[in-house]
């Protein structure tokens, strides 16, 4: 029988964490608080050098709890940073939820996950429940393109399986798939000229870009793929033919081959637009040109149906009277980066809702439910021992 979690303690811990400002790159205060708590709970705590690499106040926090039973180590992970506005968060607890006062975010994304992890480990210890080694990872700058996970020191981790707590869907929905994403930084160069005196000597970079974008497939490409141009900047004055336009965009897909195809399509549209224009100015042939820089923001996440943790989640949900629903996400999480490093971790719902807004709240039923599910999953993982493949 799974022991009861301490709901009152969970609420208090979450509220305490919510009051600590921890914007991306400024997680120093919450990292110090968690370090103290985790060491008091018996963990060996390390902070890696990710913060130095990305210019933050602290690195990722890695806490190792020794096992009390044989078996493969198990990972539990959530991120420490939040979006803004996040100064002077005042949590308000009601019967079924926690909210802010409406002037700030609440920070349930992802401090609810942190509180769940700590409560689960405390419950295991207090009830002397056997468990294998547990590695708890609290990342920085997740909200800034998953930078903490990208620079996490993976040599310090042994876990190949685990759980990530960063899902705002209903408790039954477990994220098992998320897209890979490419970001694009584009510069299109035309030629400057006075638009009233000699416009024929100029090439409008804006016109080139307009032609390129008009040919691009953007938005929802198919059930697995999306694309967007999200930023455009260019031009110097209304009487100058604009010589430069800068664009930023992205493409995402659950299928890496489709992602490559979409990114290539967007560059091909630029190539076509550039090739269409040639002018003669002062006896010289002038053509536009472009730069197209692609960066893989994160790999895709694909938790296979045979994943042993997924089976344990499904069994735990049945005990709770729920039916697990594998879910696809359109966004990336630390799970994408960990998956790229060989760590296969489904993403559980923590009860956070309306995240990244001042209407954000924490659904207490799912908050507590997630902690109970996690306890059951760890119990099942321990029971399976090291017989899994």
N, C-alpha and C positions, 0 to 999 in steps of 0.2 A: 504494500500500500504506500502510495506517495505521501510524504509528510506535507502538512499545510505550510504554505508560505506565510510570512508575517506581513499582511497587507498594510497595516498601519505604518510599519517600518519602511515599506516600499514607498508609500506616499511621502513620508517625511524626507527620505533620502532624495527622492526625485525633486521635491521642492527646494531642498538645500542646494542641489546641483543647478537647478534652473536659475537660482539667484546669482550664480557665478557667471559673469560675462566671459564668453569664450568664442569671440568671432574668429574666423579663419586666420591663422597666423598669430593669434593672440590667445593661445590656449594655456599659457604658463600657469595661471592661477588654478584652473581646474586640474591640470596635470599634477601640481603640487598637492592638491587636496586628495586626489585619487591615490597618489603614491603613499601618502600617510595611511589612508584607509586600507589599502591593499597589503602594505607591510604589516599592519596591525592584524590583518586576517591571516597572516602566515605566508604571504607570497614573496618570492624573490622578484624584485622589480628592477627593470632596466629601462632606460630612455635612449633610443637610438639617435643618430645624427641627422635625421631627416629635416629637423628644424633648421639646422645650419645650412643645409643644401638649398632650402627654399626661402630662407630669410625669415623664419618664424621664431617665436619665443621659446619653443620647446620641440622635442622630437616626439615620435610615437612612443607610447607607453606599453611595455610588454611585461606582463605579470605571469609568473609560473607558479602553479600550485602543485606540490608533489602528489602523486597518486597514492591511494590507500588500497588499490586493487590492481592486478596486472591488466595490461591492455594498451592499445595505441593511445597516444595523447589526443586530446580533443580541444578544438579551438572555439572560443566565444569572442565575438568582436562587435564593436560599435565605434562611431566616431565622436570625438570630443567637441568639434567646432559647430557653430550655428551660423545662420545668416543674421542680419539685422532687421529692424532695430532691436537691440538686445541689452541696452543699458537700463539698470534698475527694473529687472523683471520682478513682478509681484504676483506669484501664483495664488489663485483662488480655488479652493477645494469645495466642490459640491458633492451631492450624493453619488453621482455617476461619472463625474469628469473633473479635470483640472484645467483652468483657463488662465490667461494673463489678465491684466486689467484693461486690455484692449488697446494700449498704447505701444506695446512691444510684441514681438513673437513670444511664444512660451518656451521653446527650446526642447519640446518633446522629441524633435528631430535633432539630435539622436540621444538626448539624455535619458529618455525612457529606456532605451536599450542598455545604457550603462547601469541604470538602477536595477533592471532585470538581472543582468549578469551578476552584480554584487549580491543581490538577494538570493539567487540560486546557489552561489558558492557558500554564502553564510548558512543557508538551510542544509546543504550537504554536510558542512562541518558540525553544526549544532546537533544534527540527528545521526552523526557518525555513519553516513551513507557511503558505502564503498564506491570509489570512482577511480578511473585512471588519471594520469597527469592531465591537468587542465591548463591551457595557455590562453590567457585573456589579453586581447590586443585592443588598445584604444588609440585610434589614429587621429592625426591632425589634418586640417585643410581638405577634408573630404568634399566640402562645398566648393572648393576651388580646383575643379577638374581632378579630384581624387589624388591630389599631390602627395598626401601623407602615405597612402598605400603604395603609390609608385616608388617612393623612396624608403619604404619599410625595409629594415634589415632582415631579409628572409633567412639568412644563415642562422638566426637565433631561434627559428621555429622548427619544430619537429612534426607538428600536426599536418595531416593530409586531408582531414575532414573536420567539419565543425558547423557552426551556425553563425549567421550574421543578423543583427537586429537593426533593420533600417527599411521598414515596409509600412506604408500607411493604409494598405487595403484591410479588408476584414480579416479576422484571425484565421479563417479557413483557407485564405489565399496565401500560398507559399510561392515566392518568386523563384523560379527555376531557370528562367531564360531572360536575358537582357542583351541589347544590341552592342555590337562594336561601333565605334565612332571615329571618323576622321574629321579633323578640323582643317580648314583651308584659309590661308592668308594670300590674298591676290593683289597684285599691283598691275594696272594697265597704263601704259605710257603712250600718250599721243604726241602732239606738237603744239606749242603755244604760238598764238598769233593774235594781233589786234582784231577783234570781232567786227569792228566797223570799218577799218582801213584795209585789211588784207585777210579776211577770213579764209580765203582759198589756200593760204599758206599754212593753215593750221589743221590739225587732226584732233577732233574732240574725243578725249578719252571717255567722256560721259556717253557719247553716241556709240562708241565701240562696246562699252559695258552694257548699254541698253539692248543692243542687238544680241549680245551673248546671253544675257539673262532671259530675253524673250524666247530664246530657243531651249532654255533649260527646263527639264522636268523637275519641279520642286513640290514640296509638301508631301502628301502621302503618295509614295511611288507604288507600293504594293503592301500586302499585309505584313511584310517584314522590314520594309525599307522606308526611310524618310530623308528629306533633304531640305536645306534652308540657306538662304543668304540673309544674314541677320544684321549686317553693318555695311554701310556705304559712305564714303567720304571723298570729296574731290572738288576741284575748282578753286580759283583764286579771286575772281571778280567777274561781274556780268559782262565786262567788255574785253575779256580775255578768253580765247578758245582754250578750254581746260586741258592741260597737258598730262594730268595724273589723276587717277581714281584708285582708291584703295577699298577692298572689300574683305569681309570675313564671313565665312560660312561653315557649314558642317553637313555631313551625311552620316546616317546611322542605318545599320541593318543587323538582323539576327543571323544573317547568312554572310560570311566574310566575302564570298565570291560576288554576291550582289552589291556589297559595299564597294569593292574594287570597281565594279562595272559602273556604279553611279558616280563615283569620284572621277573616273575616266570620262564619262559622259559630260560632266560639268567642265572639265578642262577642254574637251573637244569643242564645246560650244564657244569657248574663248578663242581657240585656234581658228575656228571658222570665221568668227567675227573679225579677227585681226587680219586674216588673209584677204578679206573682201575689200580692204581699203589700201590704195596706193595713190599718192599725189606727187605732182612735180612742183617744187618750190625752189626758185633761184637756181634752176638747172639741175637740181638733185632730186632723185626719187626718195620719198620719205614714206615709211610704213610704220604703223603702230607696233608695239611689242608688249609682252606681258611676262610677269613672274607668277608662278603658281607653286606655293609651298604647302605641302601636305604633312600633317603630323597625326599619327594615330593617338587619339585621346585615351582610348582604352579598348582592350579586346572584348570579344563577346563572352557572355556567361551562358553555359549550357549544362545544366545538371541533368545527367542521364536518369532515366526511369529506374535503372538498377542501383542507383546510389543508395548505399546502406542507411545513410542518415534520413533520406526521404522516406524509406520504409518505416523507420522508427517514428518519424513525425506522423505519418498516416496512422500507425498503431496508437500513438498517444492521443491523437484527435478522436479516434473511435472511442477510447476510454472516456473522453470528455463529451461524447455525444455529438461530435462534429465529423464532417467529411472533408478531407483535404482536397483542395483544388489547386493543382499546379498552375502557376500564373506567369504570364510574360509581362515584363516591364518595358516601357519605352525609354527609360532613363538608365544611366549607369550608376553603380554603387561600388564600394570597396570590393564587393564580391567579384566584379569583373576583373579587377587587378589581381586579386588573390587566385582566381581561377587560372589566370595566365601564368601564375607561379606554381600551379599544380595543387592548389588547395581548393577542394570542392565543398562549398558551403552554401546550402539553401538560405534564403533570406526570410526571416519570420516577421510577421506583423507585431508591432509593439503597442498598438492602440493610438498612435499619433494620427491626427487628422488635420486637414486644412493647413499643412505645413507651409512655411515660407510666407505666412500672412499673420497679421495681428489678430486674426480670428482663430488661430491655431488652438487646438485643445487636445487633451489626453483622455481617451475613453478608458475608464478604469476597469471595466469588465474585460476588455481585451488585454489591457496592461497586466492584470493579475493572471489571466488565462495564459498569456505567453510564458510567464514564469513557471506555471504548472506544467505546461507542455515541455519546457526545457528540462525540467527535473526528470520528467518521464523519459525523454530522449537520452539523457545521460545515464539513467538507470538501465535503459535498454542497451546502450553502447557498452556499458560495463559488463552486463550479462553476456553479451556476445564475445567478450574478451578479444583475443587476437586471432580468432578463427576466420575473420572476414578477409576477402581478397582485395 
